[in-house]
Amino acid sequence: NGLTTSTKIYANAADELADTWKKRTTIDWTQDDEGLTYQKNPRPTETNIYDADGNRRRTTIEYTSYSLPNVVREWAGAAGDVLLRRTTTGYRVDTEYLNRRILGLVDNVHVYDGPTDALVSKVTFGYDWDFSGDLFQDTPAPHAIRHDRTNYGPGFIYGRGNLSQQGRWDANDSLNASK
């Protein structure tokens, strides 16, 4: 109840009376406990977009045990069965983050070509690294913001969830870590 499961778009009122839509969408949902009679963390598992010319775009989504989307597949074709792209997302589940209720920190995103399953994009993320020392120097730099050094000093770097690095990799040479 309350979640949109389908829509239809009509060009005019006459088309609506005849149910000749121009665009139609459907959304399938899941939740943490399918046996409940009420919603608990609902999230879409599949969306479909159809047009009056018979085209269809379909997206399917798989989730981690923490209800985070980790495999998204994009499909095309009249039957929605031609895989265009697969995107996988890995998340940080280090104890330091989980103990502080920090969920959903993206660790990596890999994009694969659908028909060939070839890697076409690789991006990685790092958190809580203090490369420059700007956060903890005695004289603050113009861009640094001072904070509570007593309770959150240099020993509290790890586990805050601050994005500190991002890497874009050469997807065609995944064996060479310097690229």
N, C-alpha and C positions, 0 to 999 in steps of 0.2 A: 504494500500500500504506500502510495506517495511517491514511488519512483517511476520515472518515465520509462515505458517499455516500447512505445512506438509513436511515430509521428507521421503525418501525411501533409504534403503541401500541394495546394491546388492553384491553378492559374486564375480561376474565377468561380463564382457561385454555381454556375451551371455545371462546371466540372465536379464540384463538390457533391452536387445532387446526384450526378451520374457515377460518382466515385472513380473518376478518371484523374488520378493524382499525377503530378509532375515529378515529385520526389517523395520517397518513403524511407523511414529509418526504423530499425528495431534494435533493442538493447536487451541482452540477457544479463542477469545479475546473479551473484553468489553472496554469501555472508559467512561469518565465522562459524555459525552453527545452523546448518540448513534445517534442523528439526524444530527450531524455535518458531513460535507463531508471531513474533515481532522481529523487527530488523536489528541486527547486531553487526555493525561495521560492513554495510553493503558496499559492493564494488562490482563494476561491470566485468564480464568475462568475454563477451562478444558483442560487437556492433556491426550492423549491416546498413549500407546506404544503397538504395536502388533509385534509378531514374526511369522515366517513361520510355526511354529507348532500349531498355533491357540491360543496361550496365549495372554492375554491382561492385562495391568496394566493401571488403570485410576485414575486420580486425579482431584477433583473438588475444586474450591476455591471461597469462599464468602468474600466480603469486607465490611468494615465499611463505614460510611458516609465520612470519611477522606481518603478513597481509600486504607486503610491498610488491609492486609489479616487477617481475624479473624476466619474463620472456613475452615479447610482443611480436606477433606475426601479422603482416599486412598482406592481404590477398586481393586478387582481381579475377576477371573472367565472369562470364554470365552465371556460372555456378558458384563463384567465389572460391574456386579450388586451385588457382594458380598463385603460388607463393611468390610475392614480389620482394619481401625483405623480412629479415628476422633480427630483432634487436634484443640483446641480453644485457641486463643490468645486475651487477654484483654490489652488495652492500657491506659496510663495515659492521661487524657484530662483535667487536672486541669487548671484553668484560668491562673495561673502564667506561665505555660508552653506554652499554646496557645497564650498568649499575646506576648511571645518572639519567636513565630514561631517554637517552639520545638515540633515536631510531631513524633509519632512513638516510644515513650518510652514504652517498654513492661512492663506491670504491672504483668501479670500472664500468664502461659502456662499450660493448662490441656490436658492430652492425655487420650483418652478412647479406650478401646478394642472395635472393631467394632461389633462383633456378640453379645456381652453381654452388651455393653455400660457401662462397669465398668471402673471407674477411675483407671488408672495404673501409672500415673505420675502427680505430681503437683509441679510447681516451681513458686515462687513469687519474685518480684524485688522491691527494694526501692531506692529512689534517694534523694540526697542532705541532708543526715543526717551527722552531724559532731559529731560522738561519742567520738573521742579522743581529739579533740581540736587542732590537728596538723596543721590545715590550718591557725589558728589564734593565735598561741602562739607567744610571743615576740622573743624568740630565736628559729629559725627554726630547726626542727629535720633534720637529714641527708637525709631523704627521702621526706621531704616536700619542695614544691616550693613556694617561696614568691610571692605575687601578690599585686595588687593595693588595699590596705586596706582602703583607703579613700573612694573610690567609691563602692568597693565590699567587705565590711567588714562582721562581723558576722551577721548583719541584712539581708544580701543578700544570705544567705545559700540556701533558698528554691527557686526553679524555674530555676536552672541552668541546670538540667538534668544530673548531675554526679551520676553514679551508685555507691551506697554506701553499699548496702546489697543484698544478694540473699539467698532465703530460699528454701530448698528441703524438701518436706513434705512426711510423711508416707501416701501413697495413700490408704492403707488398713485401716487406722484409722483417717479419716478426721475429726472426732468429737473432737479429742484431739489435741488442737493447739500447745502443747509442743512437738509434734513429727513431 
